Amino acid sequence: MTRRVLVGSGSLAALGARSRGRAAGLERVNFASVNATSDAGVFLADDLGFFAEQGIDIQYTVIGTSPMLITAAITSQVDIAGPGITPGLFAAAGRGVGVKIAGDKQSVRPGFSNTRFVVRMAAFTGDKAESIARLRGKTLGISSRGSASFYLMAKTLAKHGIGLDDVRIVEMEFANLVVALGNGAIEGGMLLDPYLTKAVRGGGAVAVEVSDSADVVPGGRASLTAAVFSEQFVAKRELAQRWMLAYVKGVRAYNDAFIHNRGRERVFEIIAAHTHIDRALVADGFPVGLDPDQRISLAMLEEYQEFFMQIGLLRQKVDVAGLVDGSFAERAVAELGPYRG
């Protein structure tokens, strides 16, 4: 009973009109995201029957940008959104909006990093550190300055003695970043899969720095996108809890495939089918991190907030603890037990 609603730049008000009938006996939950490999936990919970076990029928809404995803959650036009951690989330908390980060939807941790710093092949010297050091004064690409990926870029450059003022930053969509690397319009940037694998496989770029390095993010662990519950969905605590339990099981099925080699082929097939990405890219790409216990680091949220304030994208500091509701994940983990990776 999977459904997808595609939302472009138009109004979100038409969502209800575009949806179809509810599956008999199941409660609908609307999940909005960019429809990427980082949604693997949701895809697996759906296709492996975990949502159905919890009496839930998932409707997918595809929204192309994090600001629009956050808006959809703030206005409760969707139940759950999967945006990147952006200044908009902190700004919403500052305005007293009741959206909550309930869990992890994409993270980096040792061995799992599908967001990486790359340099174009023609600029690669054969030495990764030297190649980054030579980027001083060059043009680099990023999908958005208001993103956790930009934080990772800044930290990567700083690791090699380069400040943001030492380079020229341009913003463009990921697909265009791949093209720009190939034609020399940019010398490097941040990419995530499947664009990362496409650029590296196609010979246009070399991945020169992993984001799960402890000197890029503290402890080598950080959430980049989050499962954000709308205020109305938070209030439906019993339904929200059932959704989280199923989602954690889906995330753990993903980790089982990559860590324990259990059900790998089925996992690859499900992700490829939902994202319309070639199965080989899913199987041979850089694996996305999905925390099997759905932990959100308040310390990392503070890091992001400080960074966004430093670069002028955020004016008011908020209590990040008020932006997070970890109770749903904690109850799910208490029922299932801690994950053994």
N, C-alpha and C positions, 0 to 999 in steps of 0.2 A: 504493500500500500504506500510505497515511497512516492512523494510528490516533490517537485521542484518549481519554485516560482522565481523567475528572473527579474530582478529590479535593476534598471540602468540608472540614468540620471534623472528619471522622472519622479513623480510623487510616490511616496510609500502608501498613500491613502488607499490605493487600489488593491492592496494585498488581499483583503477579504473577498473582493469580487473575483479574484483570479484563482482562488483555491477551490477544491472540489469537496465532495461529500466526505464525511468522517467515516473511518472504518468502524464497522459494527462492534460495539462493546469496548472500544479503545478511546482514550482521551487524547486529543491532538495537542502536540507541543510543536511550536514553530521555532526552528533553529535557523539562524541567518549567519552566513559566512561568505568568504570569497570562493569557496569550493576548491580547496587545495588539499595536498597530502597531509597537512596539519589537522585536517578534519577526520583523520583515519579512525580515531576512537569512536566518533559518532557513526561513521559508515559501518564499522564492525559491529557496534552495538545494535544497529538496525538489521544488517543482513544476517547476523548470527542469532537473531531472535531475542536479544536481551531486553530491548525496549518492549517488544510484544509480551514478554514474560511479566513486565511491570505494568501492563495495561496501557501502553503508550503507542500512539501512532505519530511518527515524525513527519513533519512537513519541512522541506528545505526551501529556504529563500536565499538566492544568490545575490549578494550586494558587493560591488566591486571595490569599495574603499572602507578603511577603518572609520573615518568620520561619519559616513552614512550608516555603518553598522552601529556605532555608538548612539547615533540619533534614533535609530530604530528601537534600540533597547530603552533609551531614556523615555521615549514616547509610548512604550509598551505596545508597539505595533508588531513586535516579535517577542517571544518568551525568553529566548536565549540568543545572544550574539557572540561571535568569535572574533572580536577586533584585536588589532595590535595594541600594545600598551602605549598610549599616546597622551599628549597634553590634554586632549578632550576628556579623558577619563578622570583626570585629577580636577579639571575645571568643573565637571559635573558634580563631583564630591563637594567642591567648594560652594556650589550653589544649593547644596542640600538635596540633590536628586538621589533617589533611593536605589539606584542600580548597584549591584554588588559583584565583585570578582569572586566567583564561587570555586574556580578551579583552573587548572593549566590546560591550554589548548595547543601550545607549541613552546618548547623550551630547548635550551642547550644544556647538556651535561656530559661528562666524560664518555666518549664513544658515540654520542648522538649530537650532531651539529649539521643541520642542513642550511644554515645561514653562514656564509663565509666571505672573507675578503679575497678578492681576486685582482690580478693584474692581467692586462692583455698579453697574449702570447709574445708579440713582438717586443714588449718591454721587459720580458722575463730574462734575467741574466744567467739563470741556472742556480742562483742562490736566492732563497725566498726573502731573507732579511735585507739583503742588498737591493733586491728589486723593489721592496717597499720604501727603503730609504731614498731611492732615486725618484720617488713620486713628488718630492718637494717642488712646488711651483706648477704641478701638472693639474689636469682636469679629472675629477673623479665623479662617479655617478652614484646616486642613491634614489630609492623610490620616494622617500619623503624625509625631510628633516625632522618632522614630528613623529618619530618612530623609534622603537627600541633598536632597530637595525642601525640607525644613525649613531646611537650611543655606542654600539659595538664598533662602528667605523672609527669614531673618535678615540675610543680606547685602544684600538689596534694601531692607529697612527701614532698616538702618544707613546705606546710601547716602543716605537722605533724613532722617537724624538721629533715627531712632526705634529704641529698644532693645526687646528682647523683653519687658522689664518694663513697657513703656509701652502694651502692648496685651493683650487677653485672647485666648488661643489655645484653640480647641476642635478636637478630632479627630473626623473622620467619614469615611465612604467617599466616593469621588469623586462618585458619583451623587447622594448626599445634599448634597454641597457645592454642586452646581448648583442643587438645589432651594432650599437655604438662601440662596444669593445672590438668587434670584428673589423670595423672600418676605421678605427683609430680616433674617433671623435672623443673618446675618453680613454684614460690610461689604466683605470682601475675602478673598483667600487664594491658594493655589497650585493650579493645575489643569494637567493634561496631557491630550493628545488621547486619545480623541475627546471627552472631557468639556469640554475647553477650547473646541473649535469649537462644540459644542452650546450652551454658555453664551453665547458671543459671538454666534453666529448667532441664537439665540433672544431676544436683547436683554436678557438678565439680567445681563450683565457686560461690561466693557471690559478688554482686555489692555493694561496700562499699563506693563509693564516686561519686557524680554526678558532671558532668562537667559544669552544669549551675549554680554552686555556685559562688557568687560574690568574694569569696576569692580564687577561682581557676582561673577565668577569670574576668577582670574588668567589672563590671556591669552585670555579668552572661550571656554575649552575645558575641559570636565569630563565625565567619565563619571558617569552617575546610576545605571545598572544594569549588571551585569557578567555575562559568561559564566563561570560558576563550575564547575570540574571537580571531581567527587568524587575522593577519594583513590584509589579503585579504578580510576577512569577514567584518572587521571594515570599510573597504573602500566601501563595498556595503551597505551603511547606510540605504537605504530604506528597503532592504530585512532584514537586521539585526534588524531594528526597528520592522518590522512585526513579526519576530521570537520572540523577547523579549515580545511583547504584548501578543502573544499566550502563551508563557511560564509563564508569570505572572498570567494569568488566570488559567493555570494548577496548579501553586503553591497555588493559592487561593482556588481552589477546594479541594486541599489536606488539607489546614487549615480549610476550612469549615467542612470537615468530622471530624477532630479531636477536633475542638473547638466548633462548633455549631451542631455537630451530623447530618450534612446534607450529604446525599449520601454516608454514611460510607461503606455500603456493596459493592457498585459499586467500590469505591476507593480501597478497599481491594482486590477485584477481579482483577482489572487492574494491581495493583502492583505485586500481586502474579503471574499473567500470564506472565508478562514481565521478572520477575526475576527468575521464576521457583522455588520460595520459597513457602512452604506450607502456605495456607491462614491463618491458625491459628497462625503461627509465625508473620505474618504481623499484624493481628488483636490484638494479645496479647503481642506483643513485645514492645520495648522502642521506642517511636516515634521520628523520625528524625526531626530536625528543618529545615524548609524552610521559609526564610523570605518573607512574602507576599508583602512587598514593595521593596525587593531586595536591601537592604542597605548593603554596605560594609564599615566596620570601618577602617579608615586609622590608627587610634590609635592602633588597634589590629594588623594590618600589620606591624607597627613599632615594636610592641612587638615580633612578630614572627622573624622579621629580626634581632633584638638584640639577641634573643635566639640562632638563628642559627650561629651568629657571635661568641657568647660566647662559643659554643661547637665546634667551628672550622670547620663548614660546609659552611661558607660563609666568604669571605675575604673583599669584597668591598660593602660598604653601598650605597644604591640607594635612590632616592626620590620616596617614595612609591606612592605619588599622581600621578606620571607619569605612574604607572603600572595600574591604574584604569581609566575606562571610565564609569562613572555612568549616562551618558546622556541618554542612551537607556532605562534604568530602570526608570529614572525620567520622561521621556516622556510617558512611559506606565502608570505610576502611575497618572500622570496628566490627562490622558484620562479616566482611570478607577476610579479615586478617591482613597484616602488613604484607606487601609484595616481596617475594624472595627472588631477587634478580641475580 
